[in-house]
Amino acid sequence: MDKTGPVLIPTLGSVGLPAPEHSYYAKSTSDGLPNLPMGYPAHLGHPLAWTGKQLDDDETHIYNLTEEDLIETRSAKEYFKSLGLDGDLVSRANFPLPTLGPKLYELSQDIYNGKGLCVVRGINPEEYSVEDLTIIWLGIQAYIADQRGCQDHLGNMLVHIVADNSSKMKLGHHRHSTSAISFHNEEAGDVVAWLTRSTAASGGKCIVASAYTIYNILAAHRPDIIRTLAKSDWPFALPRFQCRPILYYHDSRLVMNFGRTPLMGNAVHPRPERLPKLNDRQREALDMVEAIAQAVQLEIKTQAGDMHFINNLAILHRREGFVDGESHQHKRHLVRMRLRSSRLGWDIPDDLKQEWHNAFDADTYQTWHLEPMPGDVFPLRKYTN
């Protein structure tokens, strides 16, 4: 794995954004204080602080499975099936990967303490039944992060991200829309992971950006924005109303939980009038984070069979718009999961702990649908990130 350490961080000017004069800080903050919040570092020197160009040049975030890895994976799948266990019981203990397993553990370390992302590439979905492909998906991820989280109050563990225009609500929801979506983090989960069962005829790239890089640029040029992001007056609706920060410096780590929709609503789900609206300072901060994220983003052209693992605490993600084809091989289909490592998991800020509890610790019956289901089997949050 790449452990080269901190990287050089671009400036606002180098990413195409204006850098204001220092006197501007005091004018743009509501409290007149230009400094960073107490305890926040002036710079984060960490492998998580990267730009898309830097990762694009070396592609160390992509692990290509070798033929030996694939043989070992198929053998582990057959061994698990011979035990006669339910598919959701896949674990490191019953999905043995003596050679690949240590490599996956290195990737897990890189997700939590390195670059914050990886793509495991080389599985061909056409070679497996849906059941077998899911067993392999669960088996590989067990070596990355061993705890799996529920994704809604019905206990759905697998969420299918597919185009669906069967209702106005689904058409406008980013899980089922074909339009581009803005940067965000998931509401819960240390690691957001998805298996690409098939790709669109065109478009649909996975796009990620480092919150650490965004922070370093803002700390150098717009510390007032960091003060705004770290304030506890952001009126989230997820759908539980909660005022909390977007940005935390907690346990010597930067944590961002960012999303525009639960703060502003959207065309399909306008924000209720009874909820507080964002002020100019907050809207500017959201726009600045989005603009910097787009300037330093990494685009990943996804292939069928790709397994993506993203540090949901430190990496923002979005996707470009896409167009599906006629055959199922050319219809975009991702299977998303939320994960946490019992060994490497970060301490979670108190404001976010309820969402993590609901996902990983609540006594919720787990439901495993291997295919998209009709109706409200997968409930859609109105104001999801």
C-alpha positions in Angstrom: 0.0 0.0 0.0 1.1 3.6 -0.6 2.3 5.1 2.7 4.1 8.1 1.2 2.7 10.5 3.8 1.4 14.1 3.4 1.0 15.6 -0.1 1.3 19.2 -1.2 -2.0 21.0 -1.0 -3.2 23.4 -3.7 -4.3 26.9 -3.0 -7.6 28.5 -3.9 -6.1 30.2 -6.9 -4.6 26.9 -8.2 -8.0 25.3 -8.2 -9.6 28.2 -10.0 -11.3 29.9 -7.0 -10.7 33.5 -5.9 -8.7 34.1 -2.7 -10.0 37.1 -0.8 -7.8 39.6 1.0 -7.2 38.9 4.7 -9.4 41.8 5.7 -12.3 40.0 4.0 -12.4 37.4 6.7 -13.6 39.7 9.4 -16.3 41.1 7.1 -17.7 37.7 6.1 -17.9 36.2 9.6 -20.8 36.9 11.8 -18.7 37.2 14.9 -15.8 39.1 13.4 -13.2 36.5 14.3 -10.9 35.4 11.4 -9.2 32.6 13.2 -9.9 28.9 13.1 -12.1 27.4 15.8 -10.3 26.6 19.0 -8.3 23.3 18.8 -8.6 23.1 15.0 -5.1 22.7 13.3 -3.8 25.2 10.7 -2.9 22.3 8.4 -3.7 18.5 8.2 -0.5 16.7 7.1 -2.0 13.3 6.4 -2.3 10.8 3.5 -6.0 11.6 3.4 -5.1 15.0 2.1 -4.8 14.3 -1.7 -6.1 15.7 -5.0 -7.6 13.8 -7.8 -4.7 14.4 -10.1 -2.3 12.9 -7.6 -4.3 9.7 -7.3 -5.0 9.6 -11.0 -1.3 9.6 -11.8 -0.5 6.4 -9.7 -3.9 4.5 -9.4 -2.7 3.0 -6.1 -6.3 3.3 -5.0 -7.2 0.4 -7.4 -6.4 -3.2 -6.4 -6.6 -5.5 -9.4 -7.3 -9.1 -8.3 -4.8 -11.6 -9.7 -5.7 -14.9 -11.2 -4.6 -16.5 -7.9 -6.8 -14.1 -6.0 -9.8 -15.1 -8.1 -9.1 -18.8 -7.7 -8.9 -18.3 -3.9 -12.1 -16.3 -3.9 -14.0 -19.0 -5.8 -12.7 -21.6 -3.4 -13.8 -19.6 -0.4 -17.2 -19.2 -1.9 -17.6 -22.9 -2.4 -16.3 -23.6 1.1 -18.9 -21.2 2.6 -21.7 -22.8 0.6 -20.7 -26.3 1.7 -21.4 -25.2 5.3 -25.1 -24.7 4.6 -25.3 -21.4 6.3 -27.5 -18.4 5.5 -25.8 -16.0 3.1 -25.8 -13.1 5.6 -23.5 -15.1 8.0 -20.4 -14.8 5.7 -17.4 -13.8 7.8 -13.6 -14.0 7.8 -13.8 -17.3 9.7 -16.0 -19.1 7.1 -14.7 -17.3 3.9 -11.0 -18.2 4.1 -8.7 -16.1 2.0 -5.2 -17.0 3.3 -3.3 -15.1 0.6 -5.8 -12.4 -0.4 -7.0 -11.7 3.1 -3.8 -10.0 4.3 -3.9 -7.8 1.2 -7.5 -6.8 1.9 -6.5 -6.0 5.5 -3.9 -3.6 4.1 -6.6 -2.0 2.0 -8.7 -1.6 5.2 -5.8 0.1 6.9 -5.5 2.4 3.9 -9.2 3.3 4.0 -9.1 4.2 7.7 -5.5 5.6 8.0 -4.3 6.2 4.5 -5.9 7.6 1.4 -9.5 6.8 2.5 -10.6 4.8 -0.5 -10.0 1.7 -2.6 -11.5 -0.1 -5.5 -11.2 -3.9 -5.7 -11.4 -4.8 -9.4 -11.5 -8.1 -11.3 -14.7 -9.9 -10.4 -16.8 -10.6 -13.5 -20.5 -10.6 -12.5 -21.5 -12.5 -15.6 -19.6 -15.6 -14.2 -21.8 -15.9 -11.1 -25.4 -16.2 -10.0 -26.7 -13.2 -8.0 -26.5 -15.3 -4.9 -22.9 -16.3 -5.4 -21.9 -12.8 -6.4 -23.4 -11.5 -3.2 -21.6 -14.1 -1.1 -18.3 -13.0 -2.7 -19.2 -9.4 -2.1 -19.9 -10.1 1.6 -16.8 -12.3 1.9 -14.4 -9.7 0.5 -15.8 -6.9 2.5 -15.6 -8.9 5.7 -11.8 -8.4 5.5 -12.2 -4.7 5.0 -14.8 -3.9 7.7 -16.5 -6.7 9.7 -19.6 -4.8 10.9 -22.6 -4.3 8.6 -25.2 -1.6 9.2 -28.9 -1.4 8.5 -29.8 1.4 6.1 -33.4 2.1 7.1 -36.0 1.4 9.8 -37.1 -1.7 7.9 -33.7 -3.3 8.4 -32.6 -3.3 4.7 -28.9 -4.2 4.6 -28.6 -4.0 0.8 -29.8 -0.9 -1.0 -30.1 -1.1 -4.8 -29.2 2.0 -6.7 -30.9 1.8 -10.0 -32.8 4.2 -12.3 -36.5 4.2 -11.5 -39.0 6.6 -13.0 -42.1 4.7 -11.7 -43.1 7.7 -9.5 -42.2 11.4 -9.2 -40.7 10.7 -5.8 -38.3 8.0 -7.1 -37.5 10.0 -10.2 -36.4 12.9 -8.0 -34.5 10.9 -5.4 -30.8 10.5 -6.0 -31.0 6.8 -5.4 -33.1 6.4 -8.5 -32.4 9.5 -10.6 -30.2 9.5 -13.6 -29.2 13.1 -13.1 -25.8 14.1 -11.6 -25.9 14.5 -7.8 -23.9 16.8 -5.6 -21.2 15.9 -3.1 -22.3 14.3 0.2 -21.5 11.8 2.9 -23.9 9.1 3.9 -25.9 9.7 7.1 -24.1 6.8 8.9 -21.3 4.3 8.4 -17.5 4.6 8.7 -17.3 3.1 5.2 -19.8 3.3 2.4 -19.3 0.4 0.0 -21.0 -0.6 -3.2 -20.7 -3.4 -5.6 -21.2 -2.5 -9.3 -23.3 -5.3 -10.8 -23.6 -3.5 -14.1 -22.8 -0.1 -15.6 -24.7 2.5 -17.6 -24.4 2.8 -21.4 -22.8 6.1 -20.8 -21.8 8.3 -17.8 -22.3 7.3 -14.1 -18.7 7.8 -13.0 -18.0 7.6 -9.2 -16.5 10.9 -8.2 -14.8 11.5 -4.8 -13.0 14.3 -3.0 -11.0 14.6 0.2 -12.5 16.6 3.1 -8.9 16.9 4.4 -7.8 18.7 1.2 -10.9 20.9 1.3 -10.1 21.7 4.9 -6.5 22.6 4.2 -7.4 25.0 1.4 -10.1 26.7 3.6 -7.7 26.9 6.6 -5.1 28.7 4.5 -7.5 31.1 2.7 -10.9 31.1 4.3 -10.8 30.1 8.0 -14.1 31.9 8.4 -15.7 29.2 6.3 -14.3 26.5 8.7 -15.8 28.5 11.6 -19.1 28.4 9.9 -19.0 24.7 9.2 -18.0 23.9 12.8 -20.9 25.9 14.3 -23.8 24.0 15.9 -26.5 25.9 14.1 -26.9 23.8 10.9 -30.6 22.9 10.8 -30.6 19.3 9.5 -33.7 17.3 8.6 -32.7 13.6 8.2 -35.8 13.5 8.8 -35.3 14.0 12.5 -34.7 17.7 13.0 -31.3 18.4 14.6 -29.0 21.4 14.8 -25.4 20.3 14.7 -22.1 21.1 12.9 -21.1 19.9 9.4 -17.4 19.7 10.4 -15.8 18.3 13.5 -12.2 18.0 14.7 -12.7 15.1 17.1 -10.2 12.7 18.7 -7.4 14.4 16.6 -9.3 13.5 13.3 -11.3 15.6 10.9 -14.8 14.4 10.4 -17.2 15.8 7.9 -20.9 14.9 7.5 -22.0 17.0 4.6 -25.2 17.1 2.4 -27.2 19.9 0.8 -30.6 18.2 0.6 -31.3 17.8 4.4 -30.4 21.5 4.8 -32.1 23.0 1.7 -34.6 20.4 0.4 -35.0 19.9 -3.4 -37.5 20.2 -6.2 -39.3 17.0 -5.2 -39.2 17.5 -1.5 -39.1 21.3 -0.8 -38.0 22.2 2.7 -41.0 22.7 5.1 -41.6 26.4 5.9 -41.7 25.6 9.6 -38.0 24.6 9.6 -35.2 27.2 9.9 -33.7 28.3 6.6 -30.0 28.7 6.0 -28.5 32.2 6.2 -26.2 33.8 3.7 -23.1 32.7 5.6 -24.2 29.1 5.6 -25.2 29.0 1.9 -21.8 30.5 1.0 -20.0 27.8 3.0 -22.0 25.0 1.3 -21.2 26.5 -2.1 -17.5 26.8 -1.3 -17.2 23.2 -0.1 -18.9 22.0 -3.3 -16.7 24.2 -5.5 -13.4 23.1 -3.9 -14.5 19.5 -3.9 -15.2 19.7 -7.7 -11.8 21.3 -8.2 -9.8 18.6 -6.4 -12.0 15.6 -7.2 -11.0 12.2 -8.4 -13.2 10.6 -11.2 -13.3 6.8 -11.2 -14.6 5.1 -14.4 -16.5 2.2 -12.9 -16.4 -1.3 -14.3 -18.9 -4.1 -13.8 -17.7 -6.1 -10.7 -15.9 -3.2 -9.1 -16.2 -3.1 -5.3 -15.8 0.5 -4.0 -14.9 1.3 -0.3 -15.0 4.9 0.7 -14.1 6.4 4.1 -17.5 8.1 4.8 -16.0 10.3 7.6 -13.3 11.9 5.5 -14.2 11.5 1.8 -17.1 13.1 0.0 -18.7 11.3 -3.0 -21.1 12.0 -5.8 -21.8 10.6 -9.3 -22.2 12.1 -12.7 -25.4 11.8 -14.7 -25.8 8.7 -16.8 -27.9 7.1 -19.6 -28.9 3.4 -19.4 -29.0 1.1 -22.4 -31.5 -1.5 -23.4 -29.8 -4.6 -22.1 -29.3 -5.4 -18.4 -25.5 -5.3 -18.9 -25.9 -1.6 -19.8 -28.3 -0.5 -17.0 -26.5 1.0 -14.0 -27.0 -1.2 -10.9 -25.1 -0.6 -7.6 -25.6 -2.5 -4.4 -24.7 -0.2 -1.4 -23.8 -1.2 2.1 -22.7 0.7 5.2 -19.8 -0.8 7.1 -17.6 -0.3 10.2 -14.4 -2.0 11.4 -14.4 -3.2 15.0 -10.6 -2.9 15.0 -10.0 0.3 13.1 -13.3 2.3 13.5 -12.9 6.0 14.5 -14.6 7.4 17.5 -17.8 9.1 16.4 -18.8 12.7 17.5 -21.7 12.7 19.9 -24.0 14.5 17.4 -23.7 11.7 15.0 -23.9 8.7 17.4 -27.6 8.2 17.0 -27.4 7.5 13.3 -24.5 5.1 13.9 -26.5 3.4 16.7 -29.5 3.0 14.5 -27.3 1.4 11.8 -25.1 -0.8 13.8 -26.4 -1.3 17.3 -30.2 -1.1 17.2 -32.2 -4.3 17.6 -33.6 -4.2 14.1 -34.5 -7.3 12.1 -32.2 -7.5 9.1 -33.6 -7.8 5.6 -31.6 -9.0 2.7 -33.2 -8.4 -0.7 -30.8 -9.5 -3.5 -32.8 -7.6 -6.2 -34.6 -4.3 -6.3 -38.2 -4.6 -4.9 -41.4 -2.8 -5.9 -43.3 -0.3 -3.8 -42.0 0.9 -0.4 -39.8 -2.1 0.4 -36.8 0.3 0.4 -38.2 3.5 2.0 -36.8 6.7 0.7 -35.8 9.5 3.1 -37.1 12.8 1.9 -34.0 14.7 2.9 -31.2 12.2 2.5 -27.7 13.5 2.1 
